[in-house]
Amino acid sequence: MTAEVLQQLQPEQGGLFVDCTVGLGGHARALLERGATRLIGLDRDEDALAEAREVLMPWRDRVELVHADYRAIADVLEARRLEQIDGALADLGVSSLQLDAPGRGFSFQRDEPLDMRMDRSAGETAADIVARATERELADAIFQYGEERFSRRVARAIINARRESPIVTTGRLASIVRRVIPRRRPGRIDPATRTFQALRIWVNRELDGLDRFLEAAVRRLRGGARLVVITFHSLEDRIVKHTFRALERPNHVRVRVLTKKPLVPTNEEMDRNPRARSAKLRAAERVA
């Protein structure tokens, strides 16, 4: 949703922008091409930062890339003695690099190690969690993060399967899930999709502290500057919507919500990039 990001952030006026999830650098490049004076890009995936560094090479004197979680925005800016910024973007969720690169374990399209970490330098893998979680923990997480109504059945199957041997590959986990979820009509999502989403969110703590990040980012905005957030599932979008609403109230750092309803991709964009079909964009402006 690059056009919508540019429309909301208005980089033509110049200034310092923070791309909190720089990924492969696509949005960052668009902001710089449109007029951003300086850009700081954060990402917890070192592979993504390497790719972004190549993409943004023509602007290397105006760009700083930082290996950091987007929730560390306040620390990153404080370390650079930057009090205010002219706009911020967070494009949440898994990136195309993570889905497509072999060996990352995000997708069940290939049989590979069950990793799923966005930051491979730290933390438990999905295989670690599957090996140590209780049946109840698995069921609750798959229900809460994957919105899978057969979560208890899936959790029980995982527990039974790991008694036979450790579940360490995406292919084995997917086959376990598919065996216990009723077949749906052709064309519906793969039965393993919701379980994989749940584990990915759990591994990367994707919902933890999202509301605090939004507040921290808003505090760093100049008056009239904007924060844009793109989400890819209802759990994230709900947090963004409710946090923005809360920040409109007088007892908070005040914002004006610019998107009463989220912006969604055009049909043309979804034709070009089917992965964009679930994207929702929300924007808020800091009240001076």
MISETI-28125 format. One record per residue (C-alpha): residue in one letter; x, y, z; residue number from 1. Coordinates in Angstrom, 1 decimal. Each point is the difference from the previous one (the first is absolute). Layout:
<aa:A, px:X, py:Y, pz:Z, i:NUM>
...
//
This chain:
<aa:M, px:0.0, py:0.0, pz:0.0, i:1>
<aa:T, px:2.8, py:2.4, pz:-0.9, i:2>
<aa:A, px:-2.3, py:2.6, pz:-1.6, i:3>
<aa:E, px:-2.1, py:0.2, pz:3.2, i:4>
<aa:V, px:3.1, py:0.2, pz:2.2, i:5>
<aa:L, px:1.3, py:2.9, pz:-2.0, i:6>
<aa:Q, px:-3.4, py:1.7, pz:0.0, i:7>
<aa:Q, px:-0.2, py:-0.2, pz:3.8, i:8>
<aa:L, px:3.6, py:0.8, pz:0.9, i:9>
<aa:Q, px:0.6, py:2.9, pz:-2.4, i:10>
<aa:P, px:3.8, py:-0.3, pz:-0.3, i:11>
<aa:E, px:0.0, py:2.7, pz:-2.7, i:12>
<aa:Q, px:0.5, py:2.5, pz:2.9, i:13>
<aa:G, px:3.3, py:-1.6, pz:0.9, i:14>
<aa:G, px:1.1, py:-0.9, pz:3.6, i:15>
<aa:L, px:1.0, py:-3.0, pz:2.0, i:16>
<aa:F, px:-2.1, py:-3.2, pz:-0.4, i:17>
<aa:V, px:0.3, py:-3.3, pz:1.8, i:18>
<aa:D, px:-0.9, py:-3.3, pz:-1.8, i:19>
<aa:C, px:-0.5, py:-2.2, pz:3.0, i:20>
<aa:T, px:-0.1, py:-3.2, pz:-2.1, i:21>
<aa:V, px:2.2, py:0.9, pz:-2.9, i:22>
<aa:G, px:-0.1, py:-3.6, pz:-1.5, i:23>
<aa:L, px:1.4, py:0.0, pz:-3.5, i:24>
<aa:G, px:0.0, py:3.8, pz:-0.2, i:25>
<aa:G, px:-2.9, py:0.5, pz:-2.3, i:26>
<aa:H, px:-2.0, py:2.6, pz:2.0, i:27>
<aa:A, px:3.3, py:1.7, pz:1.2, i:28>
<aa:R, px:1.1, py:0.4, pz:-3.6, i:29>
<aa:A, px:-3.4, py:1.5, pz:-1.0, i:30>
<aa:L, px:0.2, py:2.5, pz:2.9, i:31>
<aa:L, px:3.5, py:1.1, pz:-1.0, i:32>
<aa:E, px:-0.9, py:0.3, pz:-3.6, i:33>
<aa:R, px:-3.0, py:2.2, pz:0.9, i:34>
<aa:G, px:2.1, py:2.4, pz:2.1, i:35>
<aa:A, px:0.8, py:-1.4, pz:3.5, i:36>
<aa:T, px:3.2, py:1.8, pz:1.1, i:37>
<aa:R, px:1.2, py:-2.8, pz:2.3, i:38>
<aa:L, px:-1.2, py:-3.5, pz:0.9, i:39>
<aa:I, px:0.7, py:-2.4, pz:2.8, i:40>
<aa:G, px:-1.0, py:-3.6, pz:-0.7, i:41>
<aa:L, px:-0.5, py:-2.6, pz:2.7, i:42>
<aa:D, px:-0.3, py:-3.7, pz:-0.5, i:43>
<aa:R, px:0.6, py:-3.0, pz:2.3, i:44>
<aa:D, px:0.8, py:-2.2, pz:-3.0, i:45>
<aa:E, px:3.7, py:0.4, pz:-1.0, i:46>
<aa:D, px:-0.6, py:-1.7, pz:-3.4, i:47>
<aa:A, px:-2.6, py:2.7, pz:-0.8, i:48>
<aa:L, px:2.4, py:2.8, pz:1.1, i:49>
<aa:A, px:2.6, py:-1.4, pz:-2.4, i:50>
<aa:E, px:-2.5, py:0.1, pz:-2.9, i:51>
<aa:A, px:-1.2, py:3.5, pz:1.0, i:52>
<aa:R, px:3.5, py:1.3, pz:0.1, i:53>
<aa:E, px:0.5, py:-0.9, pz:-3.6, i:54>
<aa:V, px:-3.4, py:1.5, pz:-1.1, i:55>
<aa:L, px:0.7, py:3.2, pz:1.9, i:56>
<aa:M, px:3.7, py:0.4, pz:-1.1, i:57>
<aa:P, px:-0.8, py:3.1, pz:-2.2, i:58>
<aa:W, px:-1.1, py:1.8, pz:3.2, i:59>
<aa:R, px:2.7, py:-1.5, pz:2.3, i:60>
<aa:D, px:1.0, py:3.5, pz:1.3, i:61>
<aa:R, px:-3.6, py:0.7, pz:1.1, i:62>
<aa:V, px:-0.9, py:-3.5, pz:1.4, i:63>
<aa:E, px:0.9, py:-1.8, pz:3.2, i:64>
<aa:L, px:-1.0, py:-3.7, pz:0.4, i:65>
<aa:V, px:-0.3, py:-1.4, pz:3.5, i:66>
<aa:H, px:-0.3, py:-3.6, pz:1.1, i:67>
<aa:A, px:-2.8, py:0.5, pz:2.5, i:68>
<aa:D, px:-3.6, py:-1.0, pz:0.7, i:69>
<aa:Y, px:-2.5, py:2.7, pz:-0.9, i:70>
<aa:R, px:-1.1, py:0.2, pz:3.6, i:71>
<aa:A, px:3.4, py:1.4, pz:0.8, i:72>
<aa:I, px:-0.7, py:3.2, pz:-1.9, i:73>
<aa:A, px:0.3, py:2.3, pz:3.1, i:74>
<aa:D, px:3.4, py:-1.6, pz:0.9, i:75>
<aa:V, px:1.3, py:0.3, pz:-3.5, i:76>
<aa:L, px:-1.0, py:3.7, pz:-0.3, i:77>
<aa:E, px:1.3, py:0.8, pz:3.5, i:78>
<aa:A, px:3.4, py:-1.5, pz:-0.7, i:79>
<aa:R, px:0.2, py:2.4, pz:-2.9, i:80>
<aa:R, px:-1.2, py:3.0, pz:2.0, i:81>
<aa:L, px:-3.0, py:0.4, pz:-2.3, i:82>
<aa:E, px:-2.9, py:1.6, pz:1.7, i:83>
<aa:Q, px:-2.5, py:0.1, pz:-2.8, i:84>
<aa:I, px:-0.7, py:-1.5, pz:-3.4, i:85>
<aa:D, px:-2.1, py:1.0, pz:-3.0, i:86>
<aa:G, px:-1.7, py:-3.3, pz:-0.6, i:87>
<aa:A, px:0.1, py:-3.7, pz:0.8, i:88>
<aa:L, px:-1.1, py:-3.2, pz:-1.7, i:89>
<aa:A, px:-0.5, py:-3.6, pz:1.3, i:90>
<aa:D, px:-0.8, py:-2.7, pz:-2.5, i:91>
<aa:L, px:-0.7, py:-2.9, pz:2.3, i:92>
<aa:G, px:0.0, py:-3.7, pz:-0.6, i:93>
<aa:V, px:2.2, py:-2.4, pz:-1.9, i:94>
<aa:S, px:1.9, py:1.2, pz:-3.1, i:95>
<aa:S, px:0.3, py:-1.5, pz:-3.4, i:96>
<aa:L, px:3.7, py:-0.7, pz:0.7, i:97>
<aa:Q, px:-0.9, py:-2.0, pz:3.1, i:98>
<aa:L, px:-2.7, py:-2.0, pz:-1.8, i:99>
<aa:D, px:2.0, py:-0.7, pz:-3.1, i:100>
<aa:A, px:3.5, py:-0.5, pz:1.3, i:101>
<aa:P, px:0.8, py:-3.7, pz:0.5, i:102>
<aa:G, px:0.8, py:-1.1, pz:3.5, i:103>
<aa:R, px:-2.0, py:2.6, pz:1.9, i:104>
<aa:G, px:-2.9, py:-2.3, pz:0.9, i:105>
<aa:F, px:-2.8, py:2.5, pz:-0.4, i:106>
<aa:S, px:-1.7, py:-1.9, pz:-2.8, i:107>
<aa:F, px:-1.3, py:-3.6, pz:-0.4, i:108>
<aa:Q, px:0.5, py:0.2, pz:-3.8, i:109>
<aa:R, px:3.5, py:-1.6, pz:0.6, i:110>
<aa:D, px:1.1, py:-2.5, pz:2.6, i:111>
<aa:E, px:2.7, py:1.7, pz:2.0, i:112>
<aa:P, px:1.0, py:0.7, pz:3.6, i:113>
<aa:L, px:-2.8, py:1.3, pz:2.1, i:114>
<aa:D, px:1.6, py:3.4, pz:1.0, i:115>
<aa:M, px:-2.3, py:3.0, pz:-0.7, i:116>
<aa:R, px:2.2, py:2.5, pz:1.8, i:117>
<aa:M, px:0.1, py:3.5, pz:-1.6, i:118>
<aa:D, px:3.2, py:0.6, pz:2.0, i:119>
<aa:R, px:2.1, py:-3.2, pz:-0.3, i:120>
<aa:S, px:2.6, py:1.3, pz:2.4, i:121>
<aa:A, px:-2.2, py:-0.5, pz:3.1, i:122>
<aa:G, px:-3.0, py:-1.7, pz:1.5, i:123>
<aa:E, px:-1.8, py:-3.4, pz:-0.3, i:124>
<aa:T, px:-0.8, py:-1.5, pz:-3.3, i:125>
<aa:A, px:-3.5, py:-1.4, pz:-0.8, i:126>
<aa:A, px:1.4, py:-3.5, pz:0.4, i:127>
<aa:D, px:1.2, py:1.0, pz:3.5, i:128>
<aa:I, px:-3.5, py:1.2, pz:1.0, i:129>
<aa:V, px:-1.7, py:-3.0, pz:-1.6, i:130>
<aa:A, px:2.4, py:-2.3, pz:2.1, i:131>
<aa:R, px:-0.5, py:1.6, pz:3.4, i:132>
<aa:A, px:-3.6, py:1.5, pz:0.0, i:133>
<aa:T, px:-2.8, py:-1.7, pz:1.8, i:134>
<aa:E, px:-3.1, py:-1.1, pz:-1.8, i:135>
<aa:R, px:-2.0, py:2.8, pz:1.6, i:136>
<aa:E, px:2.6, py:2.6, pz:-1.0, i:137>
<aa:L, px:0.0, py:-1.2, pz:-3.5, i:138>
<aa:A, px:-3.8, py:-0.1, pz:-0.2, i:139>
<aa:D, px:-0.3, py:3.5, pz:1.4, i:140>
<aa:A, px:2.6, py:1.5, pz:-2.3, i:141>
<aa:I, px:-1.4, py:-1.7, pz:-3.1, i:142>
<aa:F, px:-3.4, py:1.2, pz:0.9, i:143>
<aa:Q, px:1.0, py:3.6, pz:1.0, i:144>
<aa:Y, px:2.6, py:0.7, pz:-2.6, i:145>
<aa:G, px:-1.2, py:-2.2, pz:-2.9, i:146>
<aa:E, px:-3.7, py:0.3, pz:0.7, i:147>
<aa:E, px:-0.2, py:-3.7, pz:-0.7, i:148>
<aa:R, px:-3.2, py:-1.6, pz:1.3, i:149>
<aa:F, px:1.5, py:-3.5, pz:0.0, i:150>
<aa:S, px:2.9, py:1.2, pz:2.3, i:151>
<aa:R, px:-0.5, py:-2.6, pz:2.7, i:152>
<aa:R, px:0.0, py:-2.8, pz:-2.6, i:153>
<aa:V, px:3.2, py:1.4, pz:-1.6, i:154>
<aa:A, px:1.7, py:0.3, pz:3.4, i:155>
<aa:R, px:-0.8, py:-3.5, pz:1.0, i:156>
<aa:A, px:1.3, py:-1.3, pz:-3.4, i:157>
<aa:I, px:3.3, py:1.9, pz:0.5, i:158>
<aa:I, px:0.5, py:-1.4, pz:3.5, i:159>
<aa:N, px:-0.7, py:-3.6, pz:-1.2, i:160>
<aa:A, px:2.3, py:0.4, pz:-3.0, i:161>
<aa:R, px:2.9, py:1.4, pz:2.0, i:162>
<aa:R, px:-0.1, py:-3.0, pz:2.3, i:163>
<aa:E, px:1.0, py:-2.1, pz:-3.0, i:164>
<aa:S, px:2.8, py:2.4, pz:-1.2, i:165>
<aa:P, px:0.8, py:3.7, pz:0.2, i:166>
<aa:I, px:-1.9, py:2.3, pz:-2.5, i:167>
<aa:V, px:2.8, py:1.9, pz:-1.6, i:168>
<aa:T, px:-1.1, py:0.6, pz:-3.6, i:169>
<aa:T, px:-2.8, py:2.0, pz:-1.6, i:170>
<aa:G, px:-1.1, py:-2.9, pz:-2.1, i:171>
<aa:R, px:-0.6, py:-2.3, pz:3.0, i:172>
<aa:L, px:-1.9, py:2.7, pz:2.0, i:173>
<aa:A, px:-2.2, py:0.8, pz:-3.0, i:174>
<aa:S, px:-0.8, py:-3.7, pz:-0.6, i:175>
<aa:I, px:-0.9, py:-0.4, pz:3.7, i:176>
<aa:V, px:-2.4, py:3.0, pz:-0.2, i:177>
<aa:R, px:-1.6, py:-1.1, pz:-3.3, i:178>
<aa:R, px:-0.8, py:-3.4, pz:1.4, i:179>
<aa:V, px:-2.2, py:1.3, pz:2.8, i:180>
<aa:I, px:-1.8, py:3.0, pz:-1.7, i:181>
<aa:P, px:-3.0, py:-0.9, pz:-2.1, i:182>
<aa:R, px:0.5, py:0.5, pz:-3.7, i:183>
<aa:R, px:-1.5, py:3.3, pz:-1.3, i:184>
<aa:R, px:-1.3, py:0.9, pz:-3.4, i:185>
<aa:P, px:2.6, py:0.3, pz:-2.8, i:186>
<aa:G, px:1.5, py:3.4, pz:-0.2, i:187>
<aa:R, px:-0.1, py:0.7, pz:3.8, i:188>
<aa:I, px:3.2, py:0.6, pz:1.9, i:189>
<aa:D, px:2.2, py:-3.0, pz:0.9, i:190>
<aa:P, px:-1.1, py:-1.5, pz:3.3, i:191>
<aa:A, px:3.5, py:0.6, pz:1.4, i:192>
<aa:T, px:0.0, py:3.8, pz:-0.7, i:193>
<aa:R, px:-1.6, py:1.1, pz:3.3, i:194>
<aa:T, px:2.3, py:-2.1, pz:2.1, i:195>
<aa:F, px:3.1, py:1.2, pz:-1.8, i:196>
<aa:Q, px:-1.2, py:3.6, pz:0.5, i:197>
<aa:A, px:-0.5, py:-0.6, pz:3.7, i:198>
<aa:L, px:3.4, py:-1.4, pz:0.5, i:199>
<aa:R, px:1.7, py:2.8, pz:-2.0, i:200>
<aa:I, px:-1.8, py:2.6, pz:2.2, i:201>
<aa:W, px:1.0, py:-1.9, pz:3.2, i:202>
<aa:V, px:3.7, py:-0.4, pz:-1.1, i:203>
<aa:N, px:0.4, py:3.7, pz:-0.9, i:204>
<aa:R, px:-2.3, py:1.5, pz:2.7, i:205>
<aa:E, px:-1.7, py:1.9, pz:-2.7, i:206>
<aa:L, px:-2.8, py:1.3, pz:2.1, i:207>
<aa:D, px:2.0, py:0.7, pz:3.2, i:208>
<aa:G, px:0.5, py:3.7, pz:0.5, i:209>
<aa:L, px:-1.6, py:1.1, pz:-3.3, i:210>
<aa:D, px:-2.1, py:2.5, pz:1.9, i:211>
<aa:R, px:3.0, py:1.4, pz:1.9, i:212>
<aa:F, px:1.9, py:0.3, pz:-3.3, i:213>
<aa:L, px:-2.8, py:2.1, pz:-1.5, i:214>
<aa:E, px:0.1, py:2.3, pz:3.0, i:215>
<aa:A, px:3.8, py:0.3, pz:-0.1, i:216>
<aa:A, px:0.0, py:0.8, pz:-3.7, i:217>
<aa:V, px:-2.7, py:2.6, pz:0.4, i:218>
<aa:R, px:1.9, py:1.7, pz:2.8, i:219>
<aa:R, px:2.9, py:0.5, pz:-2.4, i:220>
<aa:L, px:-2.0, py:1.6, pz:-2.8, i:221>
<aa:R, px:0.1, py:3.7, pz:-0.6, i:222>
<aa:G, px:-3.3, py:1.9, pz:0.0, i:223>
<aa:G, px:-1.7, py:-0.9, pz:-3.3, i:224>
<aa:A, px:2.2, py:-3.0, pz:-0.6, i:225>
<aa:R, px:-1.5, py:-3.4, pz:-0.7, i:226>
<aa:L, px:0.2, py:-3.6, pz:1.0, i:227>
<aa:V, px:-1.0, py:-2.7, pz:-2.6, i:228>
<aa:V, px:-0.6, py:-3.6, pz:1.0, i:229>
<aa:I, px:-0.7, py:-2.9, pz:-2.4, i:230>
<aa:T, px:-1.3, py:-3.2, pz:1.5, i:231>
<aa:F, px:-0.7, py:-3.4, pz:-1.5, i:232>
<aa:H, px:-2.4, py:-1.7, pz:2.4, i:233>
<aa:S, px:-2.9, py:1.0, pz:2.2, i:234>
<aa:L, px:1.8, py:-0.4, pz:3.3, i:235>
<aa:E, px:2.6, py:2.7, pz:-0.9, i:236>
<aa:D, px:-2.5, py:2.3, pz:-1.7, i:237>
<aa:R, px:-2.3, py:-0.1, pz:3.1, i:238>
<aa:I, px:2.9, py:1.1, pz:2.3, i:239>
<aa:V, px:0.9, py:2.9, pz:-2.4, i:240>
<aa:K, px:-3.6, py:1.1, pz:-0.3, i:241>
<aa:H, px:-0.7, py:0.1, pz:3.7, i:242>
<aa:T, px:3.4, py:1.6, pz:0.9, i:243>
<aa:F, px:-0.5, py:2.7, pz:-2.6, i:244>
<aa:R, px:-3.5, py:0.7, pz:1.5, i:245>
<aa:A, px:1.4, py:0.1, pz:3.5, i:246>
<aa:L, px:2.7, py:2.5, pz:-1.1, i:247>
<aa:E, px:-2.8, py:2.3, pz:-1.3, i:248>
<aa:R, px:-1.2, py:0.7, pz:3.5, i:249>
<aa:P, px:1.1, py:3.1, pz:1.8, i:250>
<aa:N, px:1.9, py:-1.8, pz:2.8, i:251>
<aa:H, px:2.5, py:-1.5, pz:-2.5, i:252>
<aa:V, px:2.7, py:1.3, pz:-2.4, i:253>
<aa:R, px:-2.6, py:1.2, pz:-2.4, i:254>
<aa:V, px:-0.4, py:-1.3, pz:-3.6, i:255>
<aa:R, px:-2.6, py:0.4, pz:-2.7, i:256>
<aa:V, px:-0.9, py:-3.2, pz:-1.6, i:257>
<aa:L, px:0.0, py:0.4, pz:-3.8, i:258>
<aa:T, px:-1.5, py:-3.3, pz:-0.9, i:259>
<aa:K, px:-3.3, py:-0.6, pz:1.7, i:260>
<aa:K, px:-0.1, py:-3.2, pz:-2.1, i:261>
<aa:P, px:3.2, py:-1.7, pz:-1.1, i:262>
<aa:L, px:1.3, py:0.5, pz:-3.5, i:263>
<aa:V, px:0.3, py:-3.3, pz:-2.0, i:264>
<aa:P, px:1.9, py:-0.9, pz:-3.1, i:265>
<aa:T, px:-1.6, py:0.7, pz:-3.4, i:266>
<aa:N, px:-1.0, py:-2.9, pz:-2.2, i:267>
<aa:E, px:2.9, py:0.8, pz:-2.3, i:268>
<aa:E, px:2.5, py:-0.3, pz:2.9, i:269>
<aa:M, px:-1.6, py:-3.3, pz:1.1, i:270>
<aa:D, px:0.3, py:-1.3, pz:-3.5, i:271>
<aa:R, px:3.7, py:0.9, pz:0.0, i:272>
<aa:N, px:0.7, py:-1.2, pz:3.5, i:273>
<aa:P, px:-2.6, py:-2.5, pz:1.4, i:274>
<aa:R, px:1.8, py:0.1, pz:3.4, i:275>
<aa:A, px:-1.3, py:3.6, pz:0.4, i:276>
<aa:R, px:-3.6, py:-1.0, pz:0.0, i:277>
<aa:S, px:-0.3, py:0.0, pz:3.9, i:278>
<aa:A, px:1.9, py:3.3, pz:0.5, i:279>
<aa:K, px:-1.6, py:2.8, pz:1.9, i:280>
<aa:L, px:1.5, py:3.4, pz:0.4, i:281>
<aa:R, px:-0.8, py:2.4, pz:2.8, i:282>
<aa:A, px:1.5, py:3.5, pz:0.5, i:283>
<aa:A, px:0.0, py:2.6, pz:2.8, i:284>
<aa:E, px:1.3, py:3.6, pz:0.2, i:285>
<aa:R, px:1.6, py:1.5, pz:3.1, i:286>
<aa:V, px:-2.0, py:3.0, pz:1.2, i:287>
<aa:A, px:2.3, py:3.0, pz:0.6, i:288>
//
